[in-house]
Amino acid sequence: PPSPPPPSPPPPALPPPSSPLGVSVTTDASAPDGGAGRRHQRVLLDASQMTGDPASTLYDYADSISLDAQFHLVDTISGTALDQAKIIDLCESAAASATCAIGDGATTSELKLLQLLDRNDTIRGDPLLDASEIEGNGAGSGVTVSHANKVEIVARSVAILEEGQTLDELAANVTAENEQKITQLRENTKLQGNLAFTSLVMFPPRPPPSSPPTPPPSPPPPSPPPS
């Protein structure tokens, strides 16, 4: 008797569902210099009324409104042949456990030195480094240092795209929430200054569309028997 046909192969497994699409919005308050390719929201606030206060005042209020924020003090350094790496080393040596960085738009003749405040730090009213220290360590010549009591705020938030929501709607919601919280922070601490927000939002790439699996190639036809 003829053999029964082979069982049909199981249907291919469906691809796993795509992970939720997220958006990350970074808000960092600094001079509106608009560095190319950077996706930030920028504001610079005046901390002159907070000189001598603990930085924990800012962190504690940010925590109370669920604002994930960091605070940096800003010094402006001008001169000739400024060496950014040496200046960062001097900054981190001058303040115990300090984390320092150079702001956007720096050149060899002018830069913004950013000192990340720890909760235990005091908000200072004077430059962290003096000109003679920078020149004496070979980090520049003809140096001047100024401290205008400015604080930079860096706030981050991540949101998930809800069903039926567009990326533009999500971006608008997250940006508005950040702006509202930073406005609250200014109004409920002794920070001062205008809030001039510019929003640039970066989204992750969309996942590629799922495609069916490629079938295996057909076997070659059998060779004809020799004549």
Accessible surface in RSA format (square Angstrom, percent):
REM  Atomic radii and reference values for relative SASA: ProtOr
REM  Chains: A
REM  Algorithm: Lee & Richards
REM  Probe-radius: 1.40
REM  Slices: 20
REM RES _ NUM      All-atoms   Total-Side   Main-Chain    Non-polar    All polar
REM                ABS   REL    ABS   REL    ABS   REL    ABS   REL    ABS   REL
RES PRO A   1   175.80 128.1 120.27 109.6  55.53 201.9 133.93 110.6  41.87 260.2
RES PRO A   2   132.15  96.3 104.77  95.5  27.38  99.5 116.43  96.1  15.72  97.7
RES SER A   3    98.23  83.0  72.60  96.9  25.62  59.0  44.43  94.6  53.80  75.4
RES PRO A   4   114.79  83.7  97.09  88.5  17.70  64.3 103.56  85.5  11.23  69.8
RES PRO A   5   118.07  86.1  99.09  90.3  18.98  69.0 105.66  87.2  12.41  77.1
RES PRO A   6   118.03  86.0  99.07  90.3  18.97  68.9 105.09  86.8  12.94  80.4
RES PRO A   7   124.76  90.9 101.48  92.5  23.28  84.6 112.52  92.9  12.23  76.0
RES SER A   8   101.13  85.5  75.66 101.0  25.47  58.7  38.39  81.8  62.74  87.9
RES PRO A   9   115.03  83.8  97.15  88.6  17.88  65.0 103.21  85.2  11.82  73.4
RES PRO A  10   116.30  84.8  98.32  89.6  17.98  65.4 104.63  86.4  11.67  72.5
RES PRO A  11   117.72  85.8  99.36  90.6  18.35  66.7 105.40  87.0  12.32  76.6
RES PRO A  12    91.89  67.0  70.50  64.3  21.38  77.7  81.80  67.5  10.09  62.7
RES ALA A  13    98.36  90.4  64.09  98.9  34.27  77.9  74.04 104.3  24.32  64.4
RES LEU A  14   161.61  90.0 141.13 101.0  20.48  51.5 141.20  99.2  20.41  54.9
RES PRO A  15    77.38  56.4  59.75  54.5  17.63  64.1  66.13  54.6  11.25  69.9
RES PRO A  16   118.26  86.2  99.64  90.8  18.63  67.7 105.79  87.3  12.48  77.5
RES PRO A  17   128.35  93.5 102.75  93.7  25.61  93.1 114.05  94.2  14.30  88.9
RES SER A  18    78.27  66.1  45.24  60.4  33.03  76.1  27.58  58.7  50.69  71.0
RES SER A  19    92.30  78.0  71.74  95.7  20.56  47.4  45.36  96.6  46.94  65.8
RES PRO A  20    97.98  71.4  72.45  66.0  25.53  92.8  83.67  69.1  14.31  88.9
RES LEU A  21    27.82  15.5  22.03  15.8   5.79  14.6  23.68  16.6   4.14  11.1
RES GLY A  22    15.52  19.1   0.00   N/A  15.52  19.1  11.97  32.9   3.55   7.9
RES VAL A  23     1.85   1.2   0.00   0.0   1.85   4.5   1.12   1.0   0.73   2.0
RES SER A  24    51.12  43.2  46.11  61.5   5.02  11.6  28.64  61.0  22.48  31.5
RES VAL A  25     2.72   1.8   2.38   2.2   0.34   0.8   2.72   2.4   0.00   0.0
RES THR A  26    33.53  23.9  31.96  32.4   1.58   3.8  10.76  14.5  22.78  34.4
RES THR A  27     0.28   0.2   0.28   0.3   0.00   0.0   0.28   0.4   0.00   0.0
RES ASP A  28    11.13   7.8  11.13  11.1   0.00   0.0   5.89  13.9   5.23   5.2
RES ALA A  29     0.52   0.5   0.50   0.8   0.02   0.0   0.52   0.7   0.00   0.0
RES SER A  30    12.52  10.6  12.45  16.6   0.07   0.2  11.06  23.6   1.46   2.0
RES ALA A  31    20.91  19.2  20.19  31.2   0.72   1.6  20.19  28.4   0.72   1.9
RES PRO A  32   115.18  83.9  88.97  81.1  26.22  95.3  90.79  75.0  24.40 151.6
RES ASP A  33    65.34  45.8  32.30  32.1  33.04  78.1  36.70  86.4  28.63  28.6
RES GLY A  34    57.35  70.7   0.00   N/A  57.35  70.7  34.83  95.6  22.52  50.4
RES GLY A  35    24.99  30.8   0.00   N/A  24.99  30.8  19.45  53.4   5.55  12.4
RES ALA A  36   105.67  97.2  69.54 107.3  36.13  82.2  79.23 111.6  26.44  70.0
RES GLY A  37    75.94  93.7   0.00   N/A  75.94  93.7  43.01 118.0  32.94  73.8
RES ARG A  38   103.33  43.4  95.55  48.7   7.78  18.5  33.64  46.0  69.70  42.2
RES ARG A  39   121.53  51.0 111.03  56.6  10.49  25.0  12.20  16.7 109.33  66.3
RES HIS A  40    29.81  16.3  27.76  19.3   2.06   5.3   9.38   9.7  20.44  23.8
RES GLN A  41     1.15   0.6   1.15   0.8   0.00   0.0   1.08   2.3   0.07   0.1
RES ARG A  42    13.73   5.8  12.28   6.3   1.46   3.5   4.81   6.6   8.92   5.4
RES VAL A  43     6.08   4.0   1.51   1.4   4.57  11.0   6.08   5.3   0.00   0.0
RES LEU A  44    49.83  27.8  34.60  24.8  15.23  38.3  34.60  24.3  15.23  41.0
RES LEU A  45     0.18   0.1   0.00   0.0   0.18   0.4   0.18   0.1   0.00   0.0
RES ASP A  46    34.38  24.1  33.99  33.8   0.39   0.9   4.55  10.7  29.84  29.8
RES ALA A  47     1.55   1.4   1.08   1.7   0.47   1.1   1.08   1.5   0.47   1.2
RES SER A  48    41.60  35.1  27.77  37.1  13.82  31.8  20.26  43.1  21.33  29.9
RES GLN A  49   102.81  57.5  88.12  64.4  14.69  35.0  13.02  27.7  89.79  68.1
RES MET A  50     0.47   0.2   0.47   0.3   0.00   0.0   0.47   0.4   0.00   0.0
RES THR A  51    68.81  48.9  47.08  47.7  21.73  51.8  43.60  58.6  25.21  38.1
RES GLY A  52    51.04  62.9   0.00   N/A  51.04  62.9  27.00  74.1  24.04  53.8
RES ASP A  53    30.71  21.5  30.18  30.0   0.53   1.3   4.19   9.9  26.52  26.4
RES PRO A  54    69.26  50.5  68.84  62.8   0.42   1.5  69.14  57.1   0.12   0.8
RES ALA A  55     0.04   0.0   0.04   0.1   0.00   0.0   0.04   0.1   0.00   0.0
RES SER A  56    31.69  26.8  31.69  42.3   0.00   0.0  15.13  32.2  16.56  23.2
RES THR A  57    57.39  40.8  48.32  49.0   9.07  21.6  43.06  57.8  14.34  21.7
RES LEU A  58     0.10   0.1   0.10   0.1   0.00   0.0   0.10   0.1   0.00   0.0
RES TYR A  59    21.25   9.9  21.17  12.0   0.07   0.2  18.23  13.7   3.02   3.7
RES ASP A  60    79.50  55.7  72.32  72.0   7.18  17.0  27.87  65.6  51.63  51.5
RES TYR A  61    50.75  23.7  46.61  26.5   4.14  10.8  42.10  31.6   8.65  10.7
RES ALA A  62     1.28   1.2   1.28   2.0   0.00   0.0   1.28   1.8   0.00   0.0
RES ASP A  63    82.66  57.9  62.81  62.5  19.85  46.9  29.77  70.1  52.90  52.8
RES SER A  64    82.28  69.5  40.22  53.7  42.06  96.9  49.75 105.9  32.53  45.6
RES ILE A  65    29.29  16.7  18.21  13.6  11.07  26.7  25.94  18.7   3.34   9.1
RES SER A  66    89.35  75.5  65.19  87.0  24.17  55.7  39.20  83.5  50.15  70.3
RES LEU A  67     5.85   3.3   2.67   1.9   3.18   8.0   3.41   2.4   2.45   6.6
RES ASP A  68    80.60  56.5  69.41  69.1  11.18  26.4  32.44  76.3  48.16  48.0
RES ALA A  69    10.43   9.6   0.00   0.0  10.43  23.7   0.00   0.0  10.43  27.6
RES GLN A  70    59.68  33.4  59.68  43.6   0.00   0.0   8.51  18.1  51.17  38.8
RES PHE A  71     0.00   0.0   0.00   0.0   0.00   0.0   0.00   0.0   0.00   0.0
RES HIS A  72    20.93  11.4  20.93  14.5   0.00   0.0  18.65  19.2   2.28   2.7
RES LEU A  73     1.26   0.7   1.26   0.9   0.00   0.0   1.26   0.9   0.00   0.0
RES VAL A  74     9.93   6.5   7.44   6.7   2.49   6.0   7.44   6.5   2.49   6.8
RES ASP A  75     0.74   0.5   0.66   0.7   0.08   0.2   0.26   0.6   0.48   0.5
RES THR A  76    36.69  26.1  34.81  35.3   1.88   4.5  17.33  23.3  19.36  29.3
RES ILE A  77     0.34   0.2   0.34   0.3   0.00   0.0   0.34   0.2   0.00   0.0
RES SER A  78    33.50  28.3  33.38  44.5   0.13   0.3  21.86  46.5  11.65  16.3
RES GLY A  79    15.07  18.6   0.00   N/A  15.07  18.6   7.42  20.4   7.64  17.1
RES THR A  80    87.06  61.9  85.41  86.6   1.66   4.0  55.42  74.4  31.65  47.8
RES ALA A  81    68.14  62.7  51.22  79.0  16.93  38.5  58.02  81.7  10.12  26.8
RES LEU A  82     8.32   4.6   0.00   0.0   8.32  20.9   0.00   0.0   8.32  22.4
RES ASP A  83    49.83  34.9  43.37  43.2   6.47  15.3  14.75  34.7  35.09  35.0
RES GLN A  84    71.19  39.8  67.36  49.2   3.83   9.1  19.63  41.8  51.57  39.1
RES ALA A  85    68.82  63.3  59.04  91.1   9.78  22.3  64.96  91.5   3.86  10.2
RES LYS A  86    91.86  44.8  90.22  55.4   1.65   3.9  55.57  50.0  36.29  38.7
RES ILE A  87     0.00   0.0   0.00   0.0   0.00   0.0   0.00   0.0   0.00   0.0
RES ILE A  88    43.81  24.9  43.81  32.6   0.00   0.0  43.81  31.5   0.00   0.0
RES ASP A  89    90.34  63.3  87.17  86.8   3.17   7.5  26.76  63.0  63.57  63.4
RES LEU A  90    23.24  12.9  22.49  16.1   0.75   1.9  22.84  16.0   0.40   1.1
RES CYS A  91     0.00   0.0   0.00   0.0   0.00   0.0   0.00   0.0   0.00   0.0
RES GLU A  92    70.19  40.3  57.55  43.5  12.63  30.1  13.61  26.3  56.58  46.2
RES SER A  93    95.01  80.3  58.28  77.8  36.73  84.6  37.85  80.6  57.16  80.1
RES ALA A  94    50.10  46.1   9.43  14.5  40.68  92.5  20.62  29.0  29.49  78.1
RES ALA A  95    17.01  15.6  11.24  17.4   5.76  13.1  17.01  23.9   0.00   0.0
RES ALA A  96    97.04  89.2  65.81 101.6  31.23  71.0  75.77 106.7  21.28  56.4
RES SER A  97   116.59  98.5  71.96  96.0  44.63 102.8  52.64 112.1  63.95  89.6
RES ALA A  98    14.11  13.0   0.49   0.8  13.61  31.0   3.92   5.5  10.19  27.0
RES THR A  99    75.70  53.8  73.38  74.4   2.31   5.5  46.37  62.3  29.33  44.3
RES CYS A 100    10.53   8.0   0.00   0.0  10.53  24.8   0.63   1.6   9.91  10.7
RES ALA A 101    43.02  39.6  41.74  64.4   1.28   2.9  42.93  60.5   0.09   0.2
RES ILE A 102    33.73  19.2   9.98   7.4  23.75  57.2   9.98   7.2  23.75  64.5
RES GLY A 103    12.06  14.9   0.00   N/A  12.06  14.9   8.12  22.3   3.93   8.8
RES ASP A 104    41.56  29.1  22.62  22.5  18.94  44.8  12.03  28.3  29.53  29.4
RES GLY A 105    66.91  82.5   0.00   N/A  66.91  82.5  36.30  99.6  30.61  68.6
RES ALA A 106    31.67  29.1   5.02   7.7  26.65  60.6   6.58   9.3  25.09  66.5
RES THR A 107    71.97  51.2  64.37  65.3   7.60  18.1  69.94  93.9   2.03   3.1
RES THR A 108    91.27  64.9  89.52  90.8   1.75   4.2  59.18  79.5  32.09  48.5
RES SER A 109    62.13  52.5  58.89  78.6   3.25   7.5  34.86  74.2  27.27  38.2
RES GLU A 110    84.24  48.4  82.25  62.2   1.99   4.7  18.72  36.2  65.53  53.5
RES LEU A 111     3.41   1.9   0.00   0.0   3.41   8.6   3.41   2.4   0.00   0.0
RES LYS A 112    55.20  26.9  53.50  32.8   1.70   4.1  20.87  18.8  34.33  36.6
RES LEU A 113     2.27   1.3   1.67   1.2   0.60   1.5   1.67   1.2   0.60   1.6
RES LEU A 114    14.97   8.3  14.65  10.5   0.32   0.8  14.65  10.3   0.32   0.9
RES GLN A 115     9.99   5.6   9.96   7.3   0.03   0.1   0.67   1.4   9.31   7.1
RES LEU A 116    38.49  21.4  35.07  25.1   3.42   8.6  35.07  24.6   3.42   9.2
RES LEU A 117     2.86   1.6   0.66   0.5   2.20   5.5   0.66   0.5   2.20   5.9
RES ASP A 118    74.64  52.3  67.04  66.7   7.60  18.0  27.01  63.6  47.63  47.5
RES ARG A 119    95.16  40.0  92.00  46.9   3.17   7.5  48.60  66.4  46.56  28.2
RES ASN A 120   139.91  96.5 107.72 104.1  32.19  77.5  33.56  80.8 106.35 102.8
RES ASP A 121    38.11  26.7  34.39  34.2   3.71   8.8   7.18  16.9  30.93  30.8
RES THR A 122    79.32  56.4  65.65  66.6  13.67  32.6  34.07  45.8  45.25  68.4
RES ILE A 123     1.67   1.0   1.48   1.1   0.20   0.5   1.48   1.1   0.20   0.5
RES ARG A 124    43.45  18.2  37.03  18.9   6.41  15.3  41.01  56.1   2.43   1.5
RES GLY A 125    26.16  32.3   0.00   N/A  26.16  32.3   6.72  18.4  19.44  43.5
RES ASP A 126   101.90  71.4 101.62 101.1   0.27   0.6  24.65  58.0  77.24  77.0
RES PRO A 127    52.31  38.1  36.02  32.8  16.29  59.2  36.02  29.7  16.29 101.2
RES LEU A 128    36.66  20.4  17.93  12.8  18.73  47.1  18.92  13.3  17.74  47.7
RES LEU A 129     2.17   1.2   0.40   0.3   1.77   4.4   1.74   1.2   0.43   1.1
RES ASP A 130    81.61  57.2  76.46  76.1   5.15  12.2  37.36  87.9  44.24  44.1
RES ALA A 131    29.70  27.3  26.01  40.1   3.69   8.4  26.01  36.6   3.69   9.8
RES SER A 132    80.94  68.4  68.61  91.6  12.34  28.4  50.87 108.3  30.08  42.1
RES GLU A 133    62.01  35.6  53.88  40.8   8.13  19.3  27.03  52.3  34.98  28.6
RES ILE A 134     0.00   0.0   0.00   0.0   0.00   0.0   0.00   0.0   0.00   0.0
RES GLU A 135    72.67  41.7  57.23  43.3  15.44  36.8  17.10  33.1  55.56  45.4
RES GLY A 136    69.20  85.3   0.00   N/A  69.20  85.3  35.16  96.5  34.04  76.2
RES ASN A 137    75.57  52.1  58.00  56.1  17.57  42.3  13.31  32.0  62.27  60.2
RES GLY A 138    47.85  59.0   0.00   N/A  47.85  59.0  31.33  86.0  16.52  37.0
RES ALA A 139     0.00   0.0   0.00   0.0   0.00   0.0   0.00   0.0   0.00   0.0
RES GLY A 140    11.94  14.7   0.00   N/A  11.94  14.7   4.70  12.9   7.25  16.2
RES SER A 141    59.48  50.3  58.85  78.5   0.62   1.4  43.35  92.3  16.12  22.6
RES GLY A 142    62.52  77.1   0.00   N/A  62.52  77.1  41.60 114.2  20.92  46.9
RES VAL A 143    10.24   6.7   0.00   0.0  10.24  24.7   0.00   0.0  10.24  27.8
RES THR A 144    88.00  62.6  84.39  85.6   3.61   8.6  73.84  99.2  14.16  21.4
RES VAL A 145    31.32  20.6   4.18   3.8  27.14  65.4   4.77   4.1  26.55  72.0
RES SER A 146    63.33  53.5  58.58  78.2   4.75  10.9  46.03  98.0  17.30  24.2
RES HIS A 147    23.42  12.8   0.63   0.4  22.79  58.3   0.86   0.9  22.56  26.2
RES ALA A 148    63.33  58.2  45.84  70.7  17.49  39.8  54.62  76.9   8.70  23.1
RES ASN A 149    35.60  24.6  34.25  33.1   1.35   3.3   1.93   4.6  33.68  32.5
RES LYS A 150    62.41  30.4  62.41  38.3   0.00   0.0  27.39  24.7  35.02  37.3
RES VAL A 151     1.23   0.8   1.23   1.1   0.00   0.0   1.23   1.1   0.00   0.0
RES GLU A 152     9.32   5.3   9.32   7.0   0.00   0.0   0.00   0.0   9.32   7.6
RES ILE A 153     0.09   0.1   0.09   0.1   0.00   0.0   0.09   0.1   0.00   0.0
RES VAL A 154    20.52  13.5  20.52  18.6   0.00   0.0  20.52  17.8   0.00   0.0
RES ALA A 155     0.04   0.0   0.04   0.1   0.00   0.0   0.04   0.1   0.00   0.0
RES ARG A 156    89.93  37.8  84.28  43.0   5.65  13.4  45.31  61.9  44.62  27.0
RES SER A 157    35.80  30.3  28.12  37.5   7.68  17.7  35.57  75.8   0.23   0.3
RES VAL A 158   111.21  73.2  78.45  71.0  32.76  78.9  78.49  68.2  32.71  88.7
RES ALA A 159    23.93  22.0  18.62  28.7   5.31  12.1  23.93  33.7   0.00   0.0
RES ILE A 160    84.73  48.2  76.97  57.3   7.76  18.7  76.97  55.4   7.76  21.1
RES LEU A 161    41.48  23.1  26.70  19.1  14.78  37.1  26.70  18.8  14.78  39.8
RES GLU A 162   113.33  65.1 109.25  82.7   4.08   9.7  41.79  80.8  71.54  58.4
RES GLU A 163   182.64 104.9 143.57 108.6  39.07  93.0  67.32 130.2 115.32  94.2
RES GLY A 164    79.66  98.2   0.00   N/A  79.66  98.2  43.74 120.0  35.92  80.5
RES GLN A 165    39.22  21.9  26.36  19.3  12.86  30.6  12.28  26.1  26.94  20.4
RES THR A 166    73.46  52.2  67.60  68.5   5.86  14.0  71.12  95.5   2.34   3.5
RES LEU A 167    31.43  17.5  28.43  20.3   3.00   7.5  28.43  20.0   3.00   8.1
RES ASP A 168   115.67  81.0 107.99 107.5   7.68  18.2  31.65  74.5  84.01  83.8
RES GLU A 169    88.33  50.7  83.85  63.4   4.47  10.6  38.48  74.4  49.85  40.7
RES LEU A 170     7.74   4.3   7.74   5.5   0.00   0.0   7.74   5.4   0.00   0.0
RES ALA A 171    13.48  12.4  13.23  20.4   0.26   0.6  13.48  19.0   0.00   0.0
RES ALA A 172    61.74  56.8  48.43  74.7  13.30  30.3  57.82  81.4   3.91  10.4
RES ASN A 173    84.30  58.1  76.11  73.6   8.19  19.7  23.64  56.9  60.66  58.6
RES VAL A 174     9.25   6.1   8.78   8.0   0.47   1.1   9.00   7.8   0.25   0.7
RES THR A 175    15.46  11.0  15.46  15.7   0.00   0.0  13.56  18.2   1.90   2.9
RES ALA A 176    58.60  53.9  50.70  78.2   7.90  18.0  54.41  76.6   4.19  11.1
RES GLU A 177    84.09  48.3  80.22  60.7   3.87   9.2  27.08  52.4  57.01  46.5
RES ASN A 178     4.04   2.8   4.04   3.9   0.00   0.0   0.00   0.0   4.04   3.9
RES GLU A 179    49.91  28.7  49.63  37.5   0.28   0.7   8.21  15.9  41.70  34.0
RES GLN A 180   117.47  65.7 110.37  80.7   7.09  16.9  31.62  67.3  85.84  65.1
RES LYS A 181    34.86  17.0  34.86  21.4   0.00   0.0  19.69  17.7  15.17  16.2
RES ILE A 182     0.59   0.3   0.59   0.4   0.00   0.0   0.59   0.4   0.00   0.0
RES THR A 183    38.85  27.6  38.85  39.4   0.00   0.0  29.22  39.2   9.63  14.6
RES GLN A 184    61.89  34.6  61.84  45.2   0.05   0.1  19.60  41.7  42.29  32.1
RES LEU A 185     0.00   0.0   0.00   0.0   0.00   0.0   0.00   0.0   0.00   0.0
RES ARG A 186    57.85  24.3  54.63  27.9   3.21   7.7   7.32  10.0  50.52  30.6
RES GLU A 187   116.52  66.9  81.14  61.4  35.38  84.2  32.64  63.1  83.89  68.5
RES ASN A 188    88.15  60.8  56.77  54.9  31.39  75.6  12.00  28.9  76.16  73.6
RES THR A 189    22.80  16.2   1.36   1.4  21.44  51.1  10.27  13.8  12.53  18.9
RES LYS A 190   105.95  51.7  99.02  60.8   6.94  16.5  72.28  65.1  33.67  35.9
RES LEU A 191     5.85   3.3   0.00   0.0   5.85  14.7   0.00   0.0   5.85  15.7
RES GLN A 192    85.83  48.0  82.92  60.6   2.92   6.9  27.92  59.4  57.91  43.9
RES GLY A 193    34.69  42.8   0.00   N/A  34.69  42.8  24.93  68.4   9.76  21.9
RES ASN A 194   133.06  91.8 120.31 116.3  12.74  30.7  27.29  65.7 105.76 102.2
RES LEU A 195    35.63  19.8   9.00   6.4  26.63  66.9   9.07   6.4  26.56  71.5
RES ALA A 196    73.82  67.9  61.46  94.9  12.36  28.1  70.20  98.9   3.62   9.6
RES PHE A 197    46.28  23.2  17.09  10.6  29.19  76.0  17.09  10.4  29.19  83.5
RES THR A 198    80.48  57.2  75.79  76.8   4.69  11.2  71.00  95.4   9.47  14.3
RES SER A 199    50.77  42.9  21.75  29.0  29.02  66.9  18.52  39.4  32.25  45.2
RES LEU A 200    94.47  52.6  90.86  65.0   3.61   9.1  92.66  65.1   1.81   4.9
RES VAL A 201    29.76  19.6  13.22  12.0  16.55  39.9  13.42  11.7  16.34  44.3
RES MET A 202   109.79  56.9 106.30  70.4   3.49   8.3  77.96  66.3  31.83  42.2
RES PHE A 203    59.68  29.9  37.83  23.4  21.85  56.8  38.38  23.3  21.30  61.0
RES PRO A 204    58.35  42.5  45.59  41.6  12.75  46.4  52.52  43.4   5.83  36.2
RES PRO A 205   121.83  88.8 101.10  92.2  20.73  75.4 113.30  93.5   8.53  53.0
RES ARG A 206   165.47  69.5 145.75  74.3  19.72  46.9  56.24  76.9 109.23  66.2
RES PRO A 207    69.72  50.8  51.02  46.5  18.70  68.0  57.28  47.3  12.44  77.3
RES PRO A 208   115.92  84.5  98.09  89.4  17.82  64.8 104.06  85.9  11.86  73.7
RES PRO A 209   126.30  92.0 103.60  94.4  22.70  82.5 114.73  94.7  11.57  71.9
RES SER A 210    88.80  75.0  52.49  70.0  36.31  83.6  28.32  60.3  60.47  84.7
RES SER A 211    91.44  77.3  67.84  90.5  23.60  54.4  37.61  80.1  53.83  75.4
RES PRO A 212   115.71  84.3  98.54  89.8  17.17  62.4 105.60  87.2  10.11  62.8
RES PRO A 213    89.85  65.5  68.27  62.2  21.58  78.5  79.28  65.5  10.57  65.7
RES THR A 214   126.48  90.0  98.67 100.0  27.81  66.3  67.02  90.0  59.46  89.9
RES PRO A 215   103.84  75.7  90.23  82.3  13.61  49.5  96.62  79.8   7.22  44.9
RES PRO A 216   116.36  84.8  97.94  89.3  18.42  67.0 104.27  86.1  12.09  75.1
RES PRO A 217   126.69  92.3 101.49  92.5  25.20  91.6 113.11  93.4  13.58  84.4
RES SER A 218   102.19  86.4  74.81  99.8  27.38  63.1  38.38  81.7  63.81  89.4
RES PRO A 219   115.64  84.3  97.24  88.6  18.40  66.9 103.65  85.6  11.98  74.5
RES PRO A 220   115.94  84.5  97.59  89.0  18.35  66.7 104.03  85.9  11.91  74.0
RES PRO A 221   117.00  85.3  98.72  90.0  18.28  66.5 104.68  86.4  12.32  76.6
RES PRO A 222   125.51  91.5 102.34  93.3  23.17  84.2 112.66  93.0  12.85  79.9
RES SER A 223   101.92  86.1  75.33 100.5  26.59  61.2  39.14  83.3  62.78  88.0
RES PRO A 224   114.64  83.5  96.50  88.0  18.14  65.9 102.72  84.8  11.92  74.1
RES PRO A 225   116.35  84.8  98.47  89.8  17.88  65.0 103.47  85.4  12.88  80.0
RES PRO A 226   132.57  96.6 103.44  94.3  29.13 105.9 114.68  94.7  17.89 111.2
RES SER A 227   162.30 137.2  85.40 114.0  76.90 177.2  87.18 185.6  75.13 105.2
END  Absolute sums over single chains surface
CHAIN  1 A    13699.4      10580.8       3118.6       8377.2       5322.2
END  Absolute sums over all chains
TOTAL         13699.4      10580.8       3118.6       8377.2       5322.2
